[in-house]
């Protein structure tokens, strides 16, 4: 009978708790939004006129290039950064000897040699690509078929296969599946590069001088937007008759991971040099000589192309759907509106620029001869460094999502404390920084724990289960817990609103898996968290509440990790 009385007492207390909780959740108001900013949202300077709305005299930050070069005389051929701080550069004594792969985890302040010996006769390393933060590939020259190097942990490199010596471009969409271009051929591997199978020989039907012609074409760039959907971009030339040669941009599209391709030619002014798609419909192609060429844009997946006034360099890369760079020698062009307008700067780098990487809209790296590495970043206005070169101030990630999620973690931690549970485990050393600093919370120095002492009194703000059948129901716990749940629900509503905006604006376009995580996993994680809160509102006893809160904790921990990945915060 004592057990029955105990259960009835718990239920009598818990029922008004749920009722109050539902009332608070239903009456939650939308908080005022004060979006945090990594840097001031300042439009970039223009090469011909000051940026609209920019006030240099009041600026607290500035954009700069600063040297973070490797201290040996190497010809660096390519660079790939997976975050603002971690990246790899490749090259050698020349293009055909002393090949190395160099790594940094602090933005180039320190470099370590992960592969190769600059003094060896082994071929130079080029064409480095990464699928996510740890899975990468690089090509090493041999004089015949190039060696294909691969890492699964971002540290150790192995020989995974070979690739065509003159492969212009390649991309892997998984550990084993990749597509490469070799002249007019598209090749596919399903075993990590040990064997490559030709799947397309570029040939298209075009109209020249009013007559149909069947012409060969050359591929220049391959890019996948999902593991299934990808584009290959190239060019063809139709000659004959009395007129001059007619040139075409050729776009190949695959919907099955590269097994089959549909080719579409469109007449343009010159040969294709490079291309980049920011989504399945919108892409850019750069044609002609670097100094006199032209940029074309498609918004229908390559069915039609529209010439643009801009003439950026011959290599294109976007950090996200809004911010992209183009490079030619020491001239860097940039766009902040998805490629519609471009501005350019010529920089006095001490050597010829070979390649660049754009891991984030406010961070970039260029590499070149003699071990040259320069990084672009945004710094306080008073910052000074040796060899620093002034650069336009580009806006960084400007979204309140990160702060909302940190606030949500703190609120869930307080709700957990009310229930006598430990805080959210987000698996990082700085987890304590996200815990509630509310002095009314029932947190102790050693964390939170469920009270199983039958003689213990319920905490004034807590949700501690009391096993004493003679104890009176707590007077403050119900309303305190309900209020905490309501506040967390309100913050979650703000997170739900911001996630689609963030995914659309800042989706990573250089790491296939990271971009897909932002676009799909983040909204899915928010939905899971909403379902966890709904389950919490439907519980009918303290034991069920404990399980429901644990589910909320798991969901918010998963969301926190995704957001940290998106903001490139250290784990």
LUMTORGU-55489 format. One record per residue: x, y, z of N, C-alpha, C in turn. Coordinates in steps of 0.05 Angstrom, whole numbers, plus 5000, padded with zeros to 4 digits. Atoms other than C-alpha are relative to their C-alpha. Last residue first. Example, Ala and Ser with C-alpha at 12.3 -4.5 7.8 and 13.67 -1.06 7.14 Angstrom:
498449764999527349795143498550225014;501849765000524649105156501850245000;
This chain:
501450204984571153904360501649935025;498550244993573854544330498349825018;498949984973568655024301501549755006;497250084999567755014226501350065027;498549754993561155404228503049945002;500749795020557654834190501650255005;498750075026561354304231499550224980;497249954997559254654295501649934975;499649715002552154674270502950075004;500449925028552253924257500550304996;497650085016555253784325499850084971;497749834993549954204360502549924984;500249745014544353864323502450185005;499550055029546753174346499850264984;497250055003547253424419500749954970;498749745000540253724414503049974998;500649855024537453054392501450274999;498750135023540852644446499650164974;497149954998538853144500501549884976;499549725007531553134477503050065000;500349985029531652374479500550284990;497550125012534452404550499950004970;497949804998528752884568502749894989;500549805020523752374543502150224999;499250125026526851814584499650214978;497150035001526552244647500949894974;498849745005519452454632503049984998;500249945029517351734625501250274993;498250185013519851594696500150054969;497249914998516452214722502049824986;498950054974509552004696502950085001;502050024979504752154640501049935028;499450204979509052384582498050015022;502050214998505752754524500549795022;502649884992509553414528497949795005;499849914973516153034527497450125010;500250244983514052664464500250085030;502850085000512853334430499649765018;501549814983519653574452497149925001;499250064972522952954422498550185019;501550244992518953054357500649925029;502849924996521553764352498449765009;500149854975528653504363497150095006;499750204978527852984308499850145027;502550144999525353534261500049795022;502049824987531353964278497349865003;499450004972535953364262498150195016;501050254989532553274195500549985030;502949994997533554004178498849755013;500649804980541053924195496950045002;499950114973541753264158499250215022;502050204993539253514091500149915029;502449985015542654144065497849805009;501449754994547954214118497350014987;500750004971549953484115498450255007;502550154998549753504038499149995029;502249855011554854064038497349855002;500649784981559353694086497750164989;501550104977558953064043499250225020;502650115007560753413978498449915024;500050264988566253854006497349874996;497450135007567454443959500349725013;500150105027560354733956502649854992;497350045010559154844030500049874973;499450285005551955074041502849984988;497250074993552155784068500849724994;498149795004545956124039502949915004;500149895027540955564029502350194995;499450215019542855164090500150104972;497250064998542955784134500849804978;498649775010536056014111503049954999;500349995030533155314120501550244988;498650225013536255274191499650004969;497449935011534055964214501449784984;500249795020526655844224502650064986;501550115023527455184259499750204978;498150175015532755494305498749894975;498249825014527756034324502149854984;501549885022522455514340501850194984;500150205022527655144381498550104976;497449995013528755774422500149804977;499949755015521355804438502650034985;501750035023521255064457500150264983;498550165019527155174504498449964974;497949835011523455744538501749844980;501149805018517255324546502150174987;500850145024521054734575498950204979;497650075014524355194626499449864973;498849755012517755504645502549934984;501749925023514554824655501150244986;499450185022520354594699498450084975;497349955010519855204743500749834976;500049765016512255164748502850054989;501750025023512454444770500150244982;498850155022518454494816498350004975;498849845021516055074859500949844976;501749785009511054754906501250154977;498549755002514254084915498250224989;499249935027509353534934501450274999;502049845014509453355008501050074972;499149735007513852795031497850144986;501149814982510552195065500750294994;502949985004511551715007498750205019;501250004974519151885005496950024998;501050274993521751694937498749985027;499850054971522352404911498849735006;502050204991523752504837500549935029;498950244988527653144827497849815009;502050205009524453644779500949735012;499450255013528154224810497649834992;500449965029526954954824500349744985;502149805005525854894899499550054971;498849735004529754254905497850194992;499949925028525653664930501250284999;502149835008527353445001500450094971;499249745011531852855012497550164992;500449794980529652295058500650284990;502849974993528451775004499550225021;500150014971535451914975497150045008;501350254992534951744901499949975030;500150054971536452434874498549755007;502750064990538352444801500149935029;500550284997545052774788497249955010;502750074991547353444763499749705002;501950095020554453704756497349935013;499350265011560253724805498049914979;497449995013559954464820500749744986;497950004980552554414833502650004985;497450135007546954604786501850025024;499150174978540054754814502549854994;500050285007538855344768501149835023;502250144988537155994800499949714994;499450064972544056284786497749865014;502249904984542656234711500549915029;498749854978549456094679497950135018;501449774990546555534637501650145022;501950054978551355064605498950265010;502849985010554355244537498049945022;500549725007561355394565497150044990;500849854976561354724601499350294993;502850044995561454374534499050175023;501249754992568154684519497149985005;498949904975571954024520498650265010;497949815004567253734468501050115026;497550135007562853114466502250194994;499449935028556153454464502849934992;497350085007553753114527500450054970;499750115027547653494550502949934995;500349825023547653614625500349854973;497549865008546653084679499550174975;498350145020539552924701502550154995;498050164986535753124765501849844981;500750284998529553334727502049825014;502650014986530454074741499149715004;499449974972537753974721497449995017;499050264991535453694654500650025030;502350184998531154314643500949735011;501549914977537254744659497549825004;498550074976541454344610498550085026;500550294996535954394558501649915024;502850034989536155154567499449715004;500149904972543755184560497349965012;498650194983543554744498499950085029;501750234997538155184467501449795018;502149934981542355804479498249765006;498749994974548255484444498050065022;499550274991543555304387501449995026;502550124992540856014382500549715010;500749914973547956284383497449885009;498250114981550055844324499350095029;500550284995543856004284501849895022;500450044972544356764290499849705008;502550154994547456804221499849975030;501549814984552857254190497249885005;502650134995558256794163498450185020;499850284990563757264141497249895004;501650074977563157894098500449705007;502350175007568858064051498549925025;501350114976573558644067497549854991;502749924994577658764004498949865025;501950145017585158634009497250095007;502849924996591358974038498249864979;501049865024597758564032497150075005;502949985003601558354095499350174976;500750105026608958184087497050024994;497949975020610258244161499149894973;498350245003603858284201502050054978;497749965017599658854229501649754999;498250225004592758834261502250064979;497349934991589759504280502049784995;498949785016583459414238502850075008;500549734988581958744270501550214984;498649954975582858154221499150275012;501049754990579057834163501250045028;501750024977582757284125499250285009;501849774997586357134061498449965025;502750044992592156654065498550265001;501349764988598556664026497249935008;502850034991602856054011499150265013;501749784993609356093971497249905007;501350054974613955493975498050215008;498249944978618555763920498649975027;497250095001612955743868501550095025;498449965024605555823881502949905003;497450134999599855743930501550064974;498850025026593556143946502849885003;497150055002589156064007500949994971;499050125025582256324025503049975001;497350114997578056514086500849874973;498249794990571856954092502849895005;500349745013567156554048501950225010;502249864988569755884073499950284988;501550174981574255344047497650135012;501949824987576555733985498249845019;502150154986582755403957498350205016;501149884976587655693906497849815012;502750104994592355503850499050125026;500750245015598855663814497149915005;502050174986600256373835499249774982;502450065016606656663806498149815015;499550215020611456913859497449954985;497250015008612357503907500649784979;498950244988604857663910502949974989;497150035004603758383890501149765014;498450004975596158313884503049964995;497450115006591658493825501750045025;497749874988584458583848502549864989;497350125003577958423814502150175014;498049794997570458533824502849875001;497350074992564958073799501850255002;498149785002557458143793502749915011;501149805018552257603779501850244995;498849995026556457043808498950204981;500550245015552356843869501050014971;502950025006551957533899499449774982;501450054975558657603935497049984995;502849945001563257543875498849955027;501850114980570857543872497150104996;502649885003576557633823498149875021;502150144988583757493842497450154996;502549854998589357733797497849815011;500249874974596257453810497550175003;497449894991596256943754499750125027;498350005024588856853737502650145008;497149944998584056663793501350004972;498850095025576556663804502950105000;497649875010573056703871500849894972;498150165017566156543896502450174992;497349905001561256773950501849824983;499749725004553756683945502850104993;501549905023552055943937500350304994;502850054995557855743982498450124978;500050104973565455733978497249915007;501849874981565255803903500249875027;500750164977570955633855498250175018;502349924984572755853785499749825024;500750214981579355823747497850115019;500750255014580456223682499549775019;497850175008580256913713499049734990;498150094979574257373715502149814989;497850165012571157703653502049935022;497650064984564457993675502049834984;498049795005559558263623502649945015;500049794979555557623623502350194994;497549874996553657153566499850235020;500249725004547456733576502750135005;497949844986547555983569499750294992;499349755012541755513552502150145016;501650005025540154783566500650254984;498450015024545854773616498549994974;498550245001541954603679501549964974;501850225007536655133670501649744995;501850044977539855733704498149774994;502450165005546055773660498249995025;501650104978551456313662497649844989;502750075008557056493614498649875024;501450184982563456853632497249964990;502749924991567857153578498949795019;502250185001575057153554497450105012;502049915019579857713540497549824998;500349715000585057673595497850114983;500549894974584356933613499650315000;497549934987583656713541499450145026;498149825012576956413522502450065016;499050075027571156113560502150214991;498149795008569156113634501249914973;497850105016562955703650501750234990;498549805015558055853706502249854984;497250055003552555433738501350214982;498549765004545455443763503049955000;500949845023540754853754501950234993;500550175024543354293798499250164976;502250184994546454783848499549854974;500749954972552655223853497549855008;502950004995555654943788499650055030;500850064973562855123768497050035003;502849974995566355153701499549935029;500850114974573255223672497050045004;497750024983576955383607499349875027;500550014971571755273554502649975015;499850264987573855463483499650035030;497350104999571156113452500149735015;498049845015565156533434502749875000;498949794984559456053452502350144984;498049835012554855573416500950235018;501149735005551255083460502250174989;498149785010552454333462498550264997;501449775012548453853508502050204991;498449785009550853153526498450224987;501449875021547052643568501550264993;499949715003551452183608498350104977;501049905026551051473634499950305000;500250245018554851103690499150094972;498050015021557051753723499949774981;497350034989553451723790502249984979;499550264988546651573761502949965009;501950034978543752253742500449745015;500650274992549352463696498150015024;501450034974549953113658499549715005;500950274996554953293603498749985028;500650074972555554013582499049715000;501350264998559054203518499649935029;499650114973560854933506498349755001;502350084984561155043431500949935028;499450134975565855383382497549955017;502149954981564855543309500549845025;500950224983571055573266497950095019;498150084979571456123215498849785017;500049854975566956143154502249905019;498749745003568455903084500250165026;501449805016566955163093501650265000;500750075028569754763150498650224986;498649865021570854753225499049914972;500950095026566554563285501450174979;499649805021570054633352499249884974;499550125027568154273416500250234980;500549835024568354463490500549834975;497850005019568154173560499450184976;500149785018563954113623502550004982;497449975013562353493662499850224979;499749875025556453533710502949974991;497449875006554153103767500050124973;500249795020547952823801502750144996;501350095025548352153836500250204978;498750245010553152253895498949904973;500950214982550352963900501549754990;501549854980552953613870498749815020;502450134991558453263830498750175022;500949924974563553643789497449865007;502150184991567753473728499350085029;500749994971571853993690497949795006;498349834984575554053624499549985030;501049944973572753533575502150165016;498050044979574753563501498850085027;499749784980569953493443502049915022;498950094974569153093379500250245019;497349924992564753343323500749885027;499450174977558653103284502950055007;497350124999556353653238500349845025;499550174976549553883216502849884998;499850285005549454443165500649855026;502650115007546955153170500049704995;500649915028553955433169497449874990;498049805008555255033233499650064971;500649875025549954633270502150214995;500449714999552154143323499350114973;501149895026551953393336499550295004;502649875001556253173395499350084972;500649945028562152713411497250114999;501549755006565452613479499850054970;498149875018567451883489498650254989;500949815020563551643549502450114984;503050015002563651073600499050204979;501049785016571150893600496949974997;501550095023572550413658499050244984;501649795011578050563709498649904974;500850045028581150013752498150234992;498350225010585150073817499349954970;498049925019582150763829501849784990;498149824989578050663892502350084982;498250144980574450043870502250185009;501750094977568350323833501749855021;499050224983572150723781498149945022;501250054974569151133724501549785014;499550264989572251453663498949985028;500850004972569952033619500449715010;501350244987573752093554499250065029;502850025007575152693509498649775013;500549905027581752873542497050004993;497550045014582052443604499650084971;500149925028576552613653502849984988;497849845010575652253719499750074971;500249945029569751983758502450174993;499049755010570051653827499750034970;501149925026566951113870501050284992;499250175023570950763924499250114973;497450124996570951183987501049864976;499950184977565151583961502849905003;502549954985563552143912499749815023;501150234987570652193884497450085015;501449964975572452743835498949735010;501350244990577152803776498650075026;501549964975580253343732498949735008;500449714994584953443674498650045027;502849964991587452723673499750305008;500849735008594152763636497150055008;497849814995597452163669499150294995;498849915025590951763671502050235005;501849835014589751503741501450104975;498749835020592950963783497850174987;500450085028591050583846501550194981;502650135004590250663921499649914971;500550025029597450823940497449844996;499350265012597251024013499650014970;500650035029597351674051501049734990;498350205013596951744127499149964971;497250014990594452374160501849824984;498849735002587552604136502950015008;500049864974584551964163501250284999;502650054987582551574101499750155027;500050014970588151814057497249965010;502549984985589251663983500549995030;499550024972594751713930497350055015;502249884985593251573857500449955029;500850134975599751453820497750155012;499349874974599851753750499249825023;502549964984599651313688500850105027;502150175014606151423650497450065014;499150025028611751913667498249834984;498150225003610651803742501349984972;499050045027606952423766502049765000;497149975001603352373832501149924973;498750135022595852503837503050055002;498149835014592252663902501349844978;498650125022586252393941502050204988;498849845021582752554006501549844980;499650175024578152274059500950174976;497950194998578952624126500649844975;497849914984574853264130502449815000;500949904974570253074073502550085015;502950055000570852893999498850105026;501150124975577753193991497049974997;502949974996581753333927499249875026;501050114975589053443911497150065003;502850075001590753533837499149875027;501949795008598353533843497249905003;502850064992604353153870498250234992;501549794985611253183837497149915005;501449795014614652543816498650205018;502850075004619552143858498550244987;500649995029626852333846497149924995;500250255015627752483920499550054970;497550065013630253123953499949754983;499349815021623353393968502649944985;497449894993621652744003500750204979;498049935020614552474003502550135011;499350205021608352464047502250114982;501450264997605652784110500949794980;499850155025610653364114498749725005;498650264997608553814171499849854973;500450215020606954554166501549755007;498050224999606155084220499249794979;497949904982602855774216502249785004;497549965013599155524154502250115018;500149795020592055604180502750074987;500249734988593155224244500250224979;502550004985592054494224499650275014;500149814978597254474169497349975014;502549964985599253924121500350215021;499649854975604453824066497350065013;502749914991604153294011500550135028;500749994971610753223975497150075003;502849964993613653053906499549985030;500149914972621153143896497250045010;498150124981620853083820499450125028;499450285005616353183759502049885020;502550155005612653843770500649704998;501149925025618754133804497549844995;497949835010622054093871499350114973;497450145000615353833893502250204993;498149915021607953993896502549845001;498550215014602153913944501850134979;498949905025598654353996501849784988;497750145012594054094050500950154976;499750045029588954414096502649864992;498650255008586254544165500049964970;497350044989584855244190501549764990;498449765002578855524152502849965010;501149804982576354824142501650254997;502650114993577354284088498650185021;500649974971583054664057497249905005;502850074993585654423989499850035030;500649954972591954683954497149925005;502850004993595354553887499650025030;501750025023601954623850497050015006;502650104990606954843902497950024978;502149905018613854903871497349875009;501650195013618554803929498050144981;500449925028624255223955498649784985;498150145019623455074029499250084972;497249905000620555474087501949844983;498450224992613155354070502950074997;498650175019609456004066501549785012;499850234982604356314114501549784984;498450245007604656994082500049805022;497650014984598857484096501549744993;498550245007593157714051502550015018;497150005007588658214085500849734988;499250245014581358414096503050024993;499049965027579658934148500749734988;498650225012575858994213501050074972;498450124979573259534259501749774990;499650295001570759964202501749915024;501250114976568660674220500449705002;499049864976573261044172498949885026;497350094991572060504119500950145025;498949764987564560644116502749935011;497650054985561560144066501050265012;500550024972554360274046502549965017;502449864991555560133972499649955030;502350174995562559903960497750165012;500350104972567260443935497549835002;501549814983568060483859499849885028;500649755015572160173802498650205018;497649905013575759583834499650274987;500050045029569959483881502650114988;499249775016570459403956499949934970;497249985009566658833987500550264984;499950085028560058954024502950044991;499249785017560859004099500249894972;501050065027557158544146500550244982;502149825010561458644206499249934972;498849755008565258024226497850184992;497250064998563357374261501650254993;498549985024556557694271502949925005;497149964995551257554321501450014974;498150195012543957644300502950075007;497749835004539758024350502249834989;497650125012532957694345502250224998;498849815018527457894393502649884990;498149814988524257274421501050204980;497649995016517956954391501950205012;499949785020512856854446502749994985;497349895004511356214482500050214979;500049714998503956144501502750124994;501949895019503155424477500150305000;499150055027509555204511498150134980;497749835006507555544576501049964972;500949735002500555234576502450194993;501349965026503354544559499050294997;498050015021508354584617498750054973;498649745001502954814665502050014978;501949805008498654214648501450274998;500450025029504653744651498050224990;497549925014506553994720499749994970;500049715004499253974742502650094987;502149915018499353224727499950304997;499049995028506153084758497950114981;498249775003504153254830500750044970;501549764994498152794831501750254996;501749935023502152274793498450255006;498449915023507652274845498350094977;498949744993502752234903501650124977;502249805003499051664869501050285006;500649965029505551284859497950204996;497749865012507651374933499450064970;500249724992500851174958502150174988;502349895015501150534915499750305008;499249955028508150384941497850134984;498249775000505850475013500950074972;501749765000500050005000501750255000;
